Amino acid sequence: MPLDMWWFTGAACVALTAAAVLLRAGTPGADTTGAPAPQSVALLRGGRRAAVTVALVALQQRGVVTSGRRGTVRIDGWATAVRDPLQLAVHTSLRRPVGIQVLLTVPRVRRALDGLSDQLAAQGLLRPRRRRHAARALLVAVPVTVAAGLVVAPDSPAPTAAAAVPVAGAVALWFVPRQTPAARHLLASLREAHPPPERPLRGSASVPRVQMSVALHGDRALVLHLPHFARDGGLLMPGPGRTLVRGRFRERGAPGA
């Protein structure tokens, strides 16, 4: 292989190594002292939408939000006793009935989610946001560098054999989850302590248990504990068995679907 192609392949390998170091360096020792909040658990399990869903469930249980028309959520009271940053951001963003997808784009909600994500990264449960972004930028540079080398040295004998190695490594690292092994262990232990619900939980004492159940089990717990709010508020994720009808998800084959 000509020297020019070796230089490009070497540069791609350097970028790949730097990305791997960034991803590995972003996993400090996990600090799991104390029970994690349901919104944190939801963010670990299902990402930003799951965290906002649990925040809406907490606000609904306080009686300050309710479902609106066509898959939206609206204010139903003053959140004077709410201190959680994400819940406050969600509540103040409901000046008019909006859906959860719109809430995810509101700047104050995004900032609250970023703050929650940074807290989990500091605890060693998520890879830090900035390090992950930098690592992904380096991973994008790997195939770009290899492609540039192929353009500069198109007559290299069988260049794809050596060039494919850093590209394959970049693809593998791209799909490394943001969760750390400590986060996966924590979620497994929480699922063991909070198995999938079999019956609705009622009463004021069950409020934190409902939130944790939704955080861990998603739509299954939502439909069981808060069926009307989940369906009318548009909180359920679209799936192969549901279709969107007038802003609400209905089971296929159901009347009006």
N, C-alpha and C positions, 0 to 999 in steps of 0.2 A: 504494500500500500504506500503511495507517495507520502512524503513528509507532511505536505499540506493537510491531508486528510487525518493524519495522526494528530496534528495539532488540534483540529476541530473535535476529534473524538476525545482527546485528553481534556479539553475544556468542558465538554459535556459531562465527563466523569467527575471533574472537580465540582461542577454545579450540582450534580447528583449527590455527591458526598456532603456538600455544605447543606443541602436540603435535609438529608438524613440526620445530620448533627442538630439542626434546628428543631426537627420534630422530636428527637430524643432528648434534647436539652430542655424542651418544654414540658417535661413530666417530672416535677419535683415530688418529693415524698408526700403521700396523701395525708391530709389531716381530716380524719373522720370523727373527731371528738364531737359529741352531741348529735342529736337527731337532725337530719337535714330537713329543710322546709319542703313542703309539697311542690312549690314552684321550682325549686332547685332540682328536685327529683324529676319533674316533668321535663325540664330543659335537658337533663342528662339523657332521659329516655327518648323523647320525641322531638327535641329541638324547640325553636322559638314559638311556633304555633301552640305546642303542647303547654308551654309555660303560660302563655296568654290565656289559654283555655282554663287552666287551673285558677288564674287570677280572676277570671270572670265568674267561675264557680264560687270562689270565696266572696266576691262582691254580691252575688245573687243570694248566698246564704245570709249575708248581712242585711239583705233587703234593700240594697241601694241600686241594683240594676235588675232589669227584667228583659224578656224577649220582646222584640219589636215586630214590624211587619216584614214579610218576605226574607226571612233568614238574617235579621239584624238584631242588635242588642241596643237598649236605650237606658237612660238614667231613670231610676225610680225612687231616688232619695238622696240626701246629703251624706257624703262620706266623711263625716266629722271625726269619726274614731279610727279611720284608716291611716296607718303609718307605713305600711309596706310601700316601697318606691314603685314597684311594678303595678300594684293595684291602684295607687294614686294616679300613675300615668295613664292607665287604662280608663279610669273613671273620668278624669278631666278631658279625655279625648272623645267622650261620648256626648258632645254638645248636640249632636243629632244622631238618630239611629244609624248605625253602620254595621257592616259585617266584620267578621274576624280578620279576613284578608286585608281589609282597609286598615284595621287597627294595627296590623303588623307593619304598615308603611308609615305610620305617624311618627315624626321625629322623636317626640318625648317617650313614646313607647319603645322605640328602637334604642334610645339611650339607656332606658331602664333595663332592657334586655342585655345590652352590652355590659352594664354594671354587674348584673347578676352573673353573666358569663365570666367576667373578670374575677369575681369572688370564687367561683368554682375552679378557675384556673389557679388561683392562689392556693387553693386547698389541694391541688394536685389531681383534680378530677377531670379537668379539661385541659387540652393543650392550649397555651396562650394564643389569643387571637392574632396578635401582631407577628409572632414567630410563625404561626401557621400560614399567614398570608405571605410572609417573606419566603417560606419554604415552597409554597405553591408557585410563586413567581420564578424561583429557581428551577422548579420542575418544568414549567412552561419553556424555560430557556433551553432545556436539554434537547428536545426534538428540533427546536429552531436552530440551534448550533449545529446539529448533525445535518439538517437540511442545507444549511449554508455551506457546510463542507462538501456535500455532494454536488452543489452547484459550482463551487470553486474548483473541485477536482472530479469532474464527471467521468474521467477515464481511469479512475482508480480500479485496480483489479478486485472484484468481489468485495466492495466496501461494506455491504450490508451486514456481513457476519459480525464485524467488530462494532459497527455503529448500532446494531440492534440491541446490544447489551445495555448501554445506558438508557436507551429509550424504553426498554422493557422494565428497567429498574424505576424509571420515572413514573410509568403507568402504575406499577405496584405501590409506590409511595403515595401517589395521588389519592388512592382509595384507603389510606390509613385513616381510621375514624378519629374524630376529635376527642372522643372519650378515651381516657387512659385505662389501663388494666384495673387500676384501683376503682374507677367508676363502674366498670362492668361487675366487679366483685361486690360493690356496694349495692347495685341494682339487684343482683341475684339474691343477696341476703335480705333485702327489703321485700322482694317478691315472695320469699319463703315466709317472712313474718306477716305479710299481707297478701294472702292468696287471692285469686280472682273471686269477686263477690258472687254470692249465690242468691242473696235477697237484699232488698233495699234497706239502708240504714236510716233510722228515724231518730228524732230527738236532738236536743241541743248538744248532748254529749258526743254525738256521732259526727259533728261538723268536721273536726280535723281528720277523722277517719275517712269521710267521704272525699275530702280533698286529696288525701294520700292515695285512695283507691283510684281516683281519676288520673292522678299523676302517674301511677304505675301501670294501669290497665286501659287507659284511653277511652275509646268509644264504648267499649263493653260496660265499663263502670258508669259512664255518662248516661247511657240509655236506661240503666237499671235504677240509678239514684235520682236523676233529674231528667226524666224522659221529655217532658214538655219544653223545658228550657233548652235542652240540647237540640231538639228538632226545630223548634220555632226560632231559636236564636242562631241557627246555622252553625253550630259548633261541631257537628259531625263531619268527619273527613269523607270526601267522595270516594266511592269504591266500586268494584265491579258489580256489586249487587244493588247499588243505589243510583238513582238518576235525579238530576236537578229539575224541579218543577216549580216555577214561580218563586224562585229563591229558596226553596226547601228541598231537602233530599228525601225521596220516597223510595221504598222498595219497588223494584221492577215487578210489574204484574199487579201492584196495588191500584185501587181506584184512583184515576186521575194521573197515573204515571205515564 
